[in-house]
């Protein structure tokens, strides 16, 4: 009996906007996107994320980071992901004062945090219309981590030198020279297990690589699954990729072979912190332990980028996909993408970032006390948190399946 391909004919060429109704009409008994989304399972996502925690915070420049890169590569190969490759570069620490902010105090979920200011700087008793914010910063103190096992995992300090990061590619059947980049950063810091920042995004990308690598799944366009290194030092891994690969786009090698080592970029989708949407800090700086009922997936583009219009259209494609296929949490779109690995791409190709919170006003305002702190450990998250990450995966899988014209064999 011949092989039957079920596919959803895509009307997308380049950056054509899809309306929600087009996604909704696609859902039915013979909808390959719905079938692919159904293959995302909470326990599988959690298992992949749990596997990453064995390497502690996976801080760049350490043996635990290198072991994590090796493990990710092994997992991608086990999924059957084709063309598993590494990008190599050298990292040198920037002089103090030229990079990101130095370590400050570690916020606490239950103890009031000193130095609270209103969002307009007026102070706790002032009239800020934006609410309160808590101190944020990077923990570098081993002794701030109460779990001895985690302290030992993270004892080694980083050294400058060679770095590598891994990626793999689902090759398109009819448009192999075009691709979407789906990514997250695998490094973390803070003397923790880097569960949320950014194990949550890394596991998401790996789960999508697993599903799309099924030989019974085909896509017309290519999809690259990239796990960046050195995000926490200033987006160095993703920047190295752009510097080394952008001028190779769309070049057939060798000529006439149908092989495109760097297909032309159609869109870049970054995932960075996917689990914690517990609401704003209270007046005393504490944050609720419970996922808020209003939790959502934040899809952001950068309104100041050269390709802001294209990026906005891409963001709304993802919003439409979330409206049609997410099972628990909705998605919202905002224009403030910043401080994540989509930034080096944003003036080259339409670029968006998926997060748990709006990057500037929420994450920067202390909504997530696990950010870069000893609290970013497995035991501080519940299934409601993990399910928010799973819904972000549903958003990206369904949108990319549509954009790449996914097909599923019976």
Secondary structure, 3 states (H helix, E strand, C coil): CCCCEEECCCCCCCCCCCCHHHHHHHCCCCCHHHHHHHCCCHHHHHHHHHHHHCCCCCCCCCHHHHHHHHHHHHHHHHCCCCCCEEEEEEECCCCCCCCCCCCCCCCCCCCCCCCCEECCCCCCCCCCCCCEECCCCCCCCHHHCCCHHHHHHCCCCCCCEEEEEEEEEECCCCEEEEEEEEEEECCCCCCCCCHHHHHHHHHHHHHHHHHHCCCCEEECEEEEEEEECCCCCCCHHHHHHHHHHHHHCCCCCCCCCCCCCCCEEEEEEEECCCCCCCCCCCCCCCCCCCCCCCCEEEEECECCCCCHHHHHHHHHHHHHHHHHHCCCCEEEEECECCCCCCHHHCCCCCEEEEECCCHHHHHCCCCCCCCCCCCCCHHHCCHHHHHHHHHHHHHHHHHHHHHCCEEEEC
